[in-house]
Amino acid sequence: MAEKLPWLSTLSSVGFQLTSAIEIEFRGNLTFSEVYRGIDQGTLLQDIDRKLPGVCDFSLYPPGSEQCAALLESLKRAAGGLQGCERRKAGLISSGLHLIIALVFEAIQQRYWVDPREV
């Protein structure tokens, strides 16, 4: 059975939230290792909230929700083609927030999402 994929609006919402987080002055960021671990362990959104409290609003995707699980599955698929090649494929050196945005773009490009009207 194939894993469920998120709505396109879920992916883009997370991308917009992260873009906002980068624009706002903050004191924390995630490492690439923390991003991949958060995806694998299902804690990525909570990890972002822990590092950047109050900066992003992921309340639409609470832990264990269908869209949160689908989002993590989509990002995991996108990470499969990027992990270990971040600099060469996306021009990234160390910013985990930028890595997540790149994964969101990759997930959108690869169509690792579904139209909620078709579900």
KETORSE-212690 format. One line per field, with one value per residue: residue number from 1; chain; residue in one letter; x, y, z of N, C-alpha, C in turn. Coordinates in nm, 3 decimals. Each point is the difference from the previous one (the first is absolute). Example, Ala and Ser with C-alpha at 12.3 -4.5 7.8 and 13.67 -1.06 7.14 Angstrom:
<rolums>
num <- (1,2)
chaine <- (A,A)
residu <- (a,s)
n_u <- (1.319,-0.035)
n_v <- (-0.569,0.105)
n_w <- (0.780,-0.072)
ca_u <- (-0.089,0.082)
ca_v <- (0.119,0.119)
ca_w <- (0.000,0.006)
c_u <- (0.090,-0.077)
c_v <- (0.120,0.109)
c_w <- (0.000,0.073)
</rolums>
This chain:
<rolums>
num <- (1,2,3,4,5,6,7,8,9,10,11,12,13,14,15,16,17,18,19,20,21,22,23,24,25,26,27,28,29,30,31,32,33,34,35,36,37,38,39,40,41,42,43,44,45,46,47,48,49,50,51,52,53,54,55,56,57,58,59,60,61,62,63,64,65,66,67,68,69,70,71,72,73,74,75,76,77,78,79,80,81,82,83,84,85,86,87,88,89,90,91,92,93,94,95,96,97,98,99,100,101,102,103,104,105,106,107,108,109,110,111,112,113,114,115,116,117,118,119)
chaine <- (A,A,A,A,A,A,A,A,A,A,A,A,A,A,A,A,A,A,A,A,A,A,A,A,A,A,A,A,A,A,A,A,A,A,A,A,A,A,A,A,A,A,A,A,A,A,A,A,A,A,A,A,A,A,A,A,A,A,A,A,A,A,A,A,A,A,A,A,A,A,A,A,A,A,A,A,A,A,A,A,A,A,A,A,A,A,A,A,A,A,A,A,A,A,A,A,A,A,A,A,A,A,A,A,A,A,A,A,A,A,A,A,A,A,A,A,A,A,A)
residu <- (m,a,e,k,l,p,w,l,s,t,l,s,s,v,g,f,q,l,t,s,a,i,e,i,e,f,r,g,n,l,t,f,s,e,v,y,r,g,i,d,q,g,t,l,l,q,d,i,d,r,k,l,p,g,v,c,d,f,s,l,y,p,p,g,s,e,q,c,a,a,l,l,e,s,l,k,r,a,a,g,g,l,q,g,c,e,r,r,k,a,g,l,i,s,s,g,l,h,l,i,i,a,l,v,f,e,a,i,q,q,r,y,w,v,d,p,r,e,v)
n_u <- (0.084,-0.024,0.103,-0.077,-0.038,0.070,-0.086,-0.009,-0.117,0.012,0.050,-0.084,-0.093,0.055,0.008,-0.122,-0.035,0.072,-0.055,-0.113,0.028,0.038,-0.111,-0.062,0.049,0.078,0.003,-0.087,0.055,-0.028,0.069,0.074,0.086,-0.026,0.012,0.102,0.054,-0.036,0.041,0.111,0.014,-0.037,0.111,0.011,-0.132,-0.001,0.094,-0.070,-0.114,0.074,0.055,-0.119,-0.009,-0.125,0.094,-0.022,-0.107,0.034,-0.087,0.005,0.124,-0.090,0.089,0.026,-0.019,-0.103,-0.021,0.022,-0.063,-0.096,0.008,0.016,-0.100,-0.064,0.035,-0.038,-0.101,-0.025,0.018,-0.068,-0.037,-0.004,-0.031,0.097,-0.092,-0.022,0.132,0.022,-0.103,0.023,0.133,-0.031,0.039,-0.085,-0.078,-0.043,-0.027,0.112,0.054,-0.076,0.030,0.125,-0.020,-0.057,0.095,0.088,-0.068,-0.007,0.127,0.024,-0.089,0.074,-0.114,-0.116,-0.093,-0.034,-0.025,0.117,0.001)
n_v <- (-0.119,0.090,0.071,0.063,0.084,0.112,0.092,0.054,0.037,-0.126,-0.049,0.071,-0.037,-0.120,0.002,0.051,-0.088,-0.088,0.045,0.006,-0.122,-0.016,0.060,-0.066,0.092,-0.103,-0.073,-0.070,-0.111,-0.076,-0.104,-0.037,-0.042,0.116,0.053,-0.074,0.021,0.128,-0.010,-0.068,0.084,0.077,0.065,0.007,0.004,-0.098,-0.055,0.038,-0.039,-0.107,-0.003,0.020,0.005,-0.024,-0.050,-0.129,-0.009,-0.114,0.080,0.024,-0.026,-0.026,-0.033,-0.093,0.125,-0.018,0.132,-0.007,-0.114,0.052,0.114,-0.069,-0.074,0.109,0.057,-0.115,-0.004,0.127,-0.032,-0.104,0.102,0.050,-0.094,0.071,0.059,0.049,0.004,-0.117,-0.055,0.056,-0.011,-0.099,0.074,0.076,0.083,-0.055,0.126,0.038,-0.099,0.033,0.127,-0.039,-0.068,0.110,0.076,-0.087,0.001,0.132,0.014,-0.090,0.093,0.019,0.022,0.022,0.004,0.078,0.061,-0.063,0.035)
n_w <- (0.000,-0.091,0.043,0.088,-0.093,0.029,0.037,-0.120,0.051,0.043,-0.113,-0.074,0.086,0.006,-0.131,-0.002,0.092,-0.067,-0.112,0.067,0.043,-0.124,-0.038,0.097,0.078,-0.006,0.109,-0.064,-0.033,-0.099,0.040,-0.102,0.092,0.061,-0.119,-0.044,0.118,-0.008,-0.125,0.027,0.102,-0.100,0.034,-0.131,-0.008,0.090,-0.074,-0.107,0.056,0.030,-0.120,-0.053,0.133,-0.040,-0.077,0.002,-0.076,0.057,0.059,-0.130,0.044,0.095,0.094,-0.089,-0.045,-0.078,0.001,0.130,0.014,-0.076,0.068,0.112,-0.047,-0.036,0.115,0.053,-0.084,0.026,0.127,-0.047,-0.074,0.123,0.087,0.054,-0.073,0.122,0.008,-0.053,0.064,0.119,-0.004,0.081,0.104,0.074,-0.063,0.112,0.034,-0.057,0.067,0.103,-0.025,-0.017,0.112,0.049,-0.055,0.047,0.114,-0.014,-0.034,0.093,0.033,0.109,-0.062,0.061,-0.091,0.104,-0.115,-0.013,0.127)
ca_u <- (-0.084,0.079,-0.021,-0.079,0.075,-0.072,-0.055,0.094,-0.009,0.079,0.140,0.028,-0.017,0.124,0.102,-0.021,0.034,0.146,0.050,-0.023,0.094,0.132,-0.008,-0.001,0.128,-0.012,0.127,0.022,-0.018,0.017,0.105,-0.051,-0.024,-0.124,-0.111,-0.023,-0.044,-0.138,-0.084,-0.004,-0.066,-0.133,-0.003,0.058,-0.070,0.024,0.140,0.004,-0.062,0.091,0.114,-0.050,-0.132,-0.090,0.029,-0.086,-0.127,-0.031,-0.114,-0.085,0.062,0.046,0.066,-0.090,-0.112,0.017,0.082,0.137,0.062,0.014,0.106,0.128,0.024,0.038,0.135,0.091,0.021,0.082,0.134,0.070,0.081,0.079,0.088,0.140,0.033,-0.069,0.072,0.003,-0.134,-0.082,0.084,-0.010,0.119,-0.023,-0.127,-0.107,-0.124,0.009,-0.012,-0.141,-0.063,0.041,-0.076,-0.137,0.002,0.022,-0.124,-0.097,0.045,-0.015,-0.144,-0.021,-0.115,-0.127,-0.103,-0.101,-0.129,0.007,0.021)
ca_v <- (0.119,0.123,0.100,0.114,0.121,0.119,0.093,0.101,0.114,-0.031,0.023,0.143,0.068,-0.020,0.081,0.142,0.019,-0.002,0.121,0.103,-0.021,0.045,0.146,0.050,-0.025,-0.108,-0.041,-0.144,-0.061,-0.145,-0.056,-0.099,-0.124,0.016,-0.003,-0.138,-0.075,0.041,-0.063,-0.144,-0.026,0.060,0.113,0.118,0.124,0.029,0.042,0.140,0.078,0.002,0.087,0.133,0.009,0.108,0.056,-0.068,-0.051,-0.128,-0.054,-0.076,-0.131,-0.050,-0.131,-0.115,0.026,-0.058,0.088,0.002,-0.126,0.006,0.096,-0.064,-0.099,0.073,0.053,-0.115,-0.036,0.105,-0.009,-0.113,0.044,0.117,-0.025,-0.022,0.079,0.127,0.112,-0.017,0.004,0.113,0.113,0.019,-0.038,-0.041,0.046,-0.097,0.062,0.005,-0.138,-0.038,0.070,-0.072,-0.125,0.036,0.024,-0.128,-0.077,0.059,-0.029,-0.143,-0.030,-0.081,0.062,-0.035,0.102,-0.046,-0.024,-0.131,-0.101)
ca_w <- (0.000,-0.010,0.104,-0.042,-0.029,0.048,-0.097,-0.046,0.093,0.119,-0.035,-0.021,0.129,0.077,-0.069,0.033,0.141,0.012,-0.062,0.101,0.110,-0.041,-0.007,0.138,0.069,0.098,0.057,-0.017,-0.130,0.008,-0.085,-0.095,0.075,0.076,-0.096,-0.042,0.117,0.026,-0.101,0.029,0.128,-0.001,0.094,-0.065,0.031,0.142,0.011,-0.044,0.108,0.115,-0.033,-0.034,0.063,-0.036,-0.131,-0.098,0.051,-0.062,0.073,-0.092,-0.020,0.130,-0.003,-0.016,-0.091,-0.133,-0.084,0.053,-0.044,-0.145,-0.025,0.029,-0.105,-0.120,0.021,0.002,-0.140,-0.060,0.059,-0.060,-0.112,0.035,0.115,-0.033,-0.120,0.019,-0.062,-0.145,-0.060,0.043,0.037,0.145,0.076,0.138,0.059,-0.001,-0.047,-0.145,-0.048,0.002,-0.112,-0.121,-0.002,-0.038,-0.144,-0.067,0.013,-0.093,-0.136,-0.027,0.021,0.120,0.064,-0.064,-0.003,0.095,-0.069,-0.063,0.104)
c_u <- (0.088,-0.033,-0.085,0.091,-0.081,-0.066,0.110,-0.001,0.076,0.147,0.030,-0.016,0.126,0.113,-0.013,0.037,0.151,0.063,-0.015,0.099,0.139,0.005,0.007,0.136,-0.024,0.138,0.029,-0.020,0.014,0.117,-0.065,-0.035,-0.129,-0.123,-0.030,-0.048,-0.146,-0.098,-0.017,-0.078,-0.140,-0.014,0.043,-0.071,0.018,0.144,0.015,-0.059,0.090,0.116,-0.043,-0.138,-0.078,0.022,-0.092,-0.127,-0.036,-0.122,-0.097,0.050,0.053,0.065,-0.103,-0.117,0.031,0.090,0.144,0.074,0.025,0.112,0.136,0.035,0.047,0.142,0.103,0.030,0.092,0.144,0.081,0.091,0.094,0.104,0.140,0.048,-0.057,0.069,-0.007,-0.139,-0.081,0.081,0.000,0.123,-0.036,-0.136,-0.109,-0.133,-0.002,-0.013,-0.147,-0.074,0.036,-0.075,-0.146,-0.007,0.016,-0.127,-0.107,0.038,-0.023,-0.146,-0.021,-0.110,-0.124,-0.092,-0.111,-0.136,-0.004,0.016,-0.132)
c_v <- (0.124,0.094,0.114,0.120,0.121,0.075,0.096,0.119,-0.025,0.026,0.149,0.079,-0.012,0.081,0.147,0.028,0.006,0.122,0.117,-0.012,0.051,0.153,0.064,-0.029,-0.107,-0.045,-0.149,-0.042,-0.149,-0.040,-0.096,-0.129,0.009,-0.005,-0.144,-0.087,0.034,-0.059,-0.148,-0.033,0.061,0.121,0.132,0.130,0.039,0.047,0.146,0.089,0.012,0.097,0.145,0.021,0.123,0.059,-0.059,-0.047,-0.126,-0.065,-0.077,-0.143,-0.055,-0.137,-0.113,0.023,-0.057,0.087,0.009,-0.126,0.001,0.096,-0.064,-0.107,0.067,0.054,-0.112,-0.045,0.101,-0.008,-0.112,0.040,0.115,-0.026,-0.037,0.080,0.141,0.116,-0.009,0.018,0.125,0.122,0.031,-0.051,-0.049,0.036,-0.104,0.058,0.011,-0.141,-0.041,0.068,-0.069,-0.133,0.024,0.023,-0.131,-0.085,0.054,-0.037,-0.146,-0.049,-0.099,0.066,-0.045,0.121,-0.047,-0.025,-0.138,-0.113,-0.062)
c_w <- (0.000,0.116,-0.055,-0.022,0.044,-0.115,-0.041,0.096,0.130,-0.027,-0.012,0.129,0.085,-0.064,0.033,0.145,0.019,-0.064,0.096,0.115,-0.035,-0.005,0.139,0.063,0.106,0.044,-0.020,-0.143,0.021,-0.088,-0.099,0.074,0.080,-0.091,-0.038,0.116,0.033,-0.099,0.032,0.127,0.009,0.090,-0.063,0.038,0.147,0.021,-0.042,0.109,0.121,-0.025,-0.022,0.060,-0.044,-0.138,-0.107,0.069,-0.076,0.066,-0.091,-0.018,0.133,-0.012,-0.009,-0.093,-0.138,-0.087,0.050,-0.047,-0.151,-0.039,0.021,-0.103,-0.129,0.011,0.002,-0.143,-0.069,0.050,-0.062,-0.115,0.031,0.110,-0.044,-0.120,0.010,-0.071,-0.152,-0.062,0.034,0.041,0.148,0.073,0.139,0.057,-0.016,-0.047,-0.152,-0.060,-0.003,-0.114,-0.131,-0.012,-0.038,-0.151,-0.077,0.005,-0.094,-0.143,-0.037,0.017,0.114,0.084,-0.075,0.006,0.095,-0.064,-0.063,0.101,0.040)
</rolums>
